[in-house]
């Protein structure tokens, strides 16, 4: 709910905005397009102060001048009222549902905030400022757009006529702080034994898929997994919007490109996966498989690119295997289901399942090994799982991590190769 003070401030901003735009002459001065962001902001502040000093609009004593000028400049030249939330490290997502409703996700929980835009037009200007540097446009002809902010945060916007409540803007913030596997263990996302097993999987070049729903932290976990890759390896990363931040020196980052306004120039994830195979990679990391690129990824895993990593949307490891079949069929190849399952069983070694719980925390809920195809069924072996036991104080989920006691089949192959590993970690209870 807006307070009377916030409503008064918004009303004054609405009166002031057209005067500032006229002062800046934004619609005719092309020189503004060549200025740096800080210069634009300084010019906007100067215009606001000039208008206020002229007495055209008088601020009441209850509104502090400097704060008002800062907020007004952000509305005209920055990201408007959502700007403070984009600099708040405790916030992972900002959701603008039309000009008058803004929600944020903090510690996994959604809450409304009092901030709001002056008008739908002001919100549209912010969306246009976000997508313009990316070479995209958004209007009635192209009413949906995906993009990213300079810091890597993911952006989605959808406007009328598709949206019935005005422009909608969703920003999934890119965490400035990189989560290591040690930190994930410390915050209870998994146990040290589970992290040790995953280190072994990465070190001995097992193909891993991180599975989970939207917002479960798949990209964050993939980043943490990548720290186990040797710095001597040549790594190719492929993403829709570049979010992975690898610490190794020999990393080649590729990003997909949507079609331009004429419908040309599109470069898909699948195009990049096929191209990556010609770049002599030691490992290929795909930010997310969601279509026909799954076939190319499986073929890469089966043809000498061991140790590849990717993520996929699914609610359980078994669901992920079913989804992989559907994604392979999306490649347009008329393959029998058994042949697809043989490819999956041969290519994928380990599935890590992530979930977001009601208390907002993300945890590894299962780690399974993909064993083999028996008949028409892909056999899997559960290695670790999280067992929920109840709800504690303040809604916190109570539970423990449990091992299933037996190592995966590839431990036998490592034993035969002279690599003897600790098997007690599979009996670990966290």
KAHUTA-V467299 format. One record per residue. PHI is phi in degrees with one decimal (NA if undefined). D_FIRST is the distance of its C-alpha to the first C-alpha in Angstrom with 1 decimal. Layout:
PHI & D_FIRST
PHI & D_FIRST
This chain:
NA & 0.0
-78.3 & 3.8
-84.6 & 6.5
-55.8 & 9.7
-62.5 & 11.5
-66.5 & 9.7
-65.5 & 10.1
-64.2 & 13.6
-61.3 & 14.4
-64.8 & 13.4
-65.0 & 15.6
-66.6 & 18.4
-63.2 & 18.4
-65.2 & 18.7
-70.6 & 21.7
-78.8 & 23.1
-56.9 & 23.1
-61.8 & 26.0
-67.5 & 28.0
-68.0 & 27.8
-61.8 & 28.8
-68.5 & 31.6
-63.1 & 32.7
-78.2 & 32.8
57.7 & 34.3
-60.5 & 32.7
-83.1 & 34.1
-123.4 & 37.7
-93.4 & 38.1
-67.5 & 39.1
-61.5 & 39.8
-62.4 & 36.2
-68.8 & 36.5
-99.0 & 39.1
-84.7 & 37.3
-70.5 & 35.8
-58.3 & 32.0
-66.8 & 32.4
-67.7 & 34.5
-62.2 & 32.0
-62.8 & 29.3
-63.8 & 31.7
-66.6 & 32.6
-64.0 & 29.0
-61.8 & 28.4
-60.8 & 31.7
-64.7 & 30.8
-62.6 & 27.4
-64.7 & 29.3
-62.9 & 32.1
-67.6 & 29.9
-66.5 & 28.1
-67.2 & 31.6
-73.2 & 33.0
86.3 & 30.7
-60.5 & 29.4
-135.3 & 25.9
-107.2 & 25.4
-85.1 & 22.7
-69.6 & 21.8
-59.7 & 22.8
-71.4 & 19.3
-106.8 & 18.9
-77.5 & 21.2
-60.2 & 23.5
-61.1 & 24.3
-63.4 & 20.7
-63.2 & 19.9
-63.5 & 23.1
-60.5 & 22.4
-65.2 & 19.0
-67.3 & 20.7
-64.3 & 23.7
-64.7 & 21.7
-64.8 & 20.1
-88.9 & 23.6
-117.1 & 25.8
-115.2 & 23.8
-104.0 & 21.0
67.1 & 18.3
-67.0 & 15.0
-85.8 & 16.0
-56.1 & 19.2
-61.2 & 18.3
-72.5 & 17.5
-76.8 & 20.8
-108.6 & 22.6
-97.0 & 21.2
-66.6 & 23.9
-81.8 & 21.9
-101.6 & 19.9
-103.5 & 21.9
-151.5 & 19.9
-121.7 & 17.2
-123.5 & 16.0
-108.8 & 14.7
-101.0 & 14.2
80.3 & 14.7
-68.9 & 13.4
-106.9 & 9.7
-133.7 & 9.1
-128.5 & 10.6
-121.0 & 11.8
-131.5 & 14.5
-107.9 & 17.4
-128.4 & 18.5
54.7 & 21.7
83.0 & 21.7
-116.7 & 18.3
-87.3 & 15.2
-151.6 & 11.7
-80.5 & 8.5
-121.2 & 8.0
-73.8 & 6.0
-62.2 & 9.2
-155.9 & 10.1
-82.4 & 13.6
-61.0 & 15.1
-162.0 & 16.5
-63.4 & 18.1
-65.2 & 21.3
-64.5 & 19.9
-63.3 & 18.8
-61.9 & 22.3
-64.7 & 24.0
-65.1 & 22.5
-61.5 & 23.8
-64.7 & 27.1
-66.6 & 27.4
-73.9 & 27.1
-87.2 & 29.6
-59.1 & 32.1
-64.2 & 33.8
-89.5 & 34.4
75.4 & 36.4
-107.3 & 34.0
-135.6 & 32.6
-139.7 & 29.8
-160.6 & 30.0
-63.3 & 30.6
-75.3 & 33.9
-128.5 & 32.5
-86.8 & 28.9
-131.7 & 28.6
-152.6 & 29.3
-112.8 & 29.6
-165.7 & 30.1
-150.5 & 29.5
-81.3 & 28.5
-56.4 & 31.3
-84.3 & 30.5
98.8 & 31.0
-62.0 & 27.4
-82.2 & 27.3
-127.2 & 25.5
-131.3 & 25.1
-132.5 & 23.9
-142.3 & 24.2
-125.9 & 23.7
-58.6 & 24.5
-84.4 & 26.7
-72.0 & 26.3
-92.9 & 22.5
-94.3 & 21.3
-117.7 & 17.6
99.2 & 18.6
-60.3 & 19.7
-118.9 & 18.9
-127.3 & 19.6
-124.3 & 20.3
-122.5 & 21.8
-94.4 & 23.6
-70.0 & 24.4
-85.5 & 28.0
-66.4 & 28.5
-66.1 & 30.3
-93.1 & 31.9
-82.0 & 34.5
-84.1 & 34.8
-89.8 & 38.4
-64.1 & 39.9
-62.0 & 40.5
-67.8 & 36.8
-63.2 & 35.9
-66.2 & 38.5
-64.7 & 37.1
-90.5 & 33.6
86.7 & 35.1
-74.6 & 34.8
-163.6 & 38.6
-97.1 & 41.6
-63.0 & 44.2
-66.0 & 46.8
-64.7 & 44.6
-64.2 & 44.1
-64.4 & 47.9
-62.1 & 48.6
-66.7 & 46.4
-61.1 & 48.1
-62.6 & 51.4
-60.2 & 50.2
-69.6 & 49.2
-62.0 & 52.3
-98.5 & 54.7
59.9 & 53.0
-91.1 & 51.5
-80.2 & 49.2
-123.1 & 45.7
-117.1 & 42.8
-94.7 & 39.3
-112.7 & 37.5
170.2 & 34.0
-81.0 & 30.9
-63.5 & 28.2
77.1 & 26.6
-89.0 & 29.3
94.4 & 30.6
-63.1 & 33.8
-66.2 & 34.1
-59.6 & 33.4
-68.2 & 36.1
-62.5 & 38.5
-58.6 & 38.2
-66.2 & 39.1
-60.0 & 42.0
-65.2 & 43.4
-67.5 & 44.2
-83.6 & 47.2
-76.7 & 48.8
-63.5 & 51.8
-71.3 & 51.5
-87.9 & 54.8
-92.8 & 53.4
-93.8 & 52.4
-115.5 & 48.9
-112.8 & 47.4
-106.2 & 43.6
-131.8 & 42.3
-145.0 & 38.6
-71.2 & 36.4
-129.5 & 34.3
-62.9 & 36.0
-124.3 & 34.2
-66.3 & 37.2
-127.6 & 38.3
-89.1 & 41.8
-88.8 & 43.8
-69.5 & 47.2
-78.0 & 49.1
-106.9 & 50.4
-120.2 & 47.2
-111.0 & 47.1
-99.4 & 43.5
-117.2 & 43.3
-130.9 & 40.3
-66.9 & 40.2
-132.5 & 39.8
-76.4 & 38.4
-67.2 & 40.4
-79.8 & 40.2
-63.7 & 39.4
-88.0 & 43.0
82.2 & 42.5
-117.5 & 44.9
83.3 & 45.0
-68.8 & 43.0
-125.6 & 44.0
-89.3 & 42.8
-56.5 & 42.5
-63.1 & 45.7
-58.5 & 47.6
-71.0 & 46.6
-63.4 & 47.8
-65.6 & 51.1
-68.4 & 51.5
-60.5 & 50.7
-64.0 & 53.7
-94.0 & 55.9
-101.8 & 54.4
52.8 & 56.3
-80.6 & 53.3
-81.7 & 53.9
-142.1 & 50.4
-116.5 & 47.9
-119.1 & 44.2
-104.5 & 42.1
-52.4 & 38.3
-160.8 & 37.9
-93.5 & 40.3
-136.8 & 38.7
-157.1 & 41.6
-62.2 & 45.3
-64.2 & 45.4
-59.6 & 45.6
-62.9 & 49.3
-64.7 & 50.1
-65.3 & 48.4
-63.6 & 50.4
-66.1 & 53.6
-63.4 & 52.9
-62.7 & 52.5
-88.6 & 55.8
-126.7 & 57.8
98.2 & 57.8
-105.2 & 54.3
-65.7 & 53.7
83.3 & 50.8
-78.3 & 48.3
-129.9 & 44.6
-158.5 & 41.8
-128.3 & 38.7
-153.0 & 37.8
-85.1 & 35.1
-167.9 & 36.2
-92.9 & 35.2
-159.6 & 38.6
-57.6 & 41.8
-65.9 & 43.6
-63.1 & 40.9
-63.6 & 41.3
-61.1 & 45.0
-65.3 & 44.4
-67.1 & 41.9
-59.6 & 44.5
-60.1 & 47.0
-63.4 & 44.6
-65.2 & 43.9
-64.1 & 47.6
-65.2 & 48.3
-67.3 & 45.7
-72.1 & 48.2
87.3 & 50.4
-88.3 & 53.3
-83.8 & 55.2
-102.9 & 55.5
-65.8 & 56.4
-59.1 & 53.9
-63.0 & 56.4
-63.9 & 56.9
-64.3 & 53.1
-65.2 & 52.9
-63.1 & 56.0
-61.2 & 54.2
-64.9 & 51.1
-63.0 & 53.2
-78.5 & 55.3
-86.6 & 52.6
-88.9 & 49.7
-101.6 & 50.5
-139.2 & 47.3
-118.3 & 43.8
-109.2 & 41.0
-99.6 & 38.1
-111.5 & 34.6
-141.3 & 31.7
-106.4 & 28.1
-92.4 & 27.6
-63.2 & 24.8
-86.0 & 24.4
90.1 & 23.7
-84.4 & 27.2
-101.2 & 29.7
-138.7 & 33.3
-79.6 & 36.7
-95.1 & 37.3
-163.0 & 40.7
-127.0 & 43.5
-126.8 & 46.3
-100.0 & 49.5
-89.3 & 50.6
-93.0 & 54.3
-165.6 & 56.2
-96.6 & 56.6
-124.1 & 58.5
68.9 & 59.4
-112.2 & 56.3
-115.6 & 53.9
-82.2 & 52.4
-84.3 & 53.0
-124.8 & 50.5
-121.4 & 50.8
-68.3 & 47.9
-112.3 & 48.1
-141.0 & 44.9
-153.7 & 41.9
-102.1 & 38.9
-111.8 & 39.0
-80.1 & 35.9
-115.5 & 36.9
159.1 & 33.7
-118.2 & 30.3
-97.2 & 30.3
-62.3 & 28.1
56.5 & 24.3
79.3 & 25.0
-68.5 & 27.4
-75.3 & 30.0
-107.5 & 33.5
-177.0 & 36.5
-146.4 & 39.4
-90.6 & 41.1
-133.7 & 44.6
-92.4 & 47.5
-96.6 & 49.8
91.9 & 53.0
-115.0 & 54.6
-76.7 & 54.4
-71.5 & 54.2
-61.9 & 57.5
-69.1 & 57.4
-63.5 & 58.1
-64.7 & 61.6
-63.4 & 62.1
-67.1 & 61.0
-59.6 & 63.4
-65.2 & 66.2
-86.1 & 65.4
88.4 & 65.8
-100.7 & 62.1
-102.0 & 61.7
-112.9 & 58.1
-71.1 & 56.8
-95.9 & 56.1
-70.0 & 54.8
-64.6 & 51.2
-80.4 & 50.9
-103.7 & 51.3
-66.3 & 48.6
-120.5 & 46.0
-97.6 & 42.9
